[in-house]
Amino acid sequence: MEAIEEVFQFYDTKGDSKIAVSQIASCLRSLDLQPTEALMERMTSQWKDHPETRITIEEFMPIYQNVKKEVGKRPTFEQFQIFLSHYDREGSGNVKLQDLRQLLQSSGEKMSGNEVDALLSNLEIVEGKVSINELVRLITS
């Protein structure tokens, strides 16, 4: 609880023991949680029309707990492998770079071209393909 209070105080820029709704995601990320934009929209929907609203730590805690519970449901190594194997048309254990780039830029939490390039720079690309196991190791590490 002490770490949460410390981070909350850091984002309290007015000294009123509150943070702006627009800072909730940053506050959560400072607490080592990685909420998706969709999750944040759901958690802050009641303030959608008033993003300048400031909330107390008592209002923040249920959001923190819910996000912590949701983010804790991360896919396993095997689940990533199974998912990516659907893009392995040849059954070789590899996914085409073009398919991977399309997937990362158009599904779920969409990545920018620069983000995809940064991810791919950490992988060995052979004949325009990436090893599914190597990709999953990188994603889950």
Steps between C-alpha positions, in 0.01 A plus 500: 500500500792732572627479141153579368471803727845619395421475129160657554661797677746538212209545257319738739620817330268733692562376852131422553553124554344428160617412151343585166306222331729554199795392719354171623668291228839663563459443872419132441800461269721648771374217720623242246160431347450515125131566438379503143327806363176301479527404866568861598199618302287249687643592841460875448177505297309682774727804446504479119328836463706660779867394462608796712331342804736427789462188713614404849710198586184336633346531153825386337542179703209305344633592156848384603363171636290433189785579262739287703255210478442549125866544410582191700319295237789516254519227236746219564795406280299209362195716428716743299650206308159356419369838388800573278498149353181601316723733294751221426353385169786262424519338845868596525486673838543837332273789415544721195626847585225656289229308690654584838527869416136504384388321817687734734379814327136407457392283795446558870727772642619617161872572472644781290743426219786622719393273787485200267844588359642521854354159587625342178850641551531254791417199284689302239323525166578218258357504148232747606386287795528510879514200733179476701689367804753784485222756466304354792814491718555869426138595566476306826838597644 
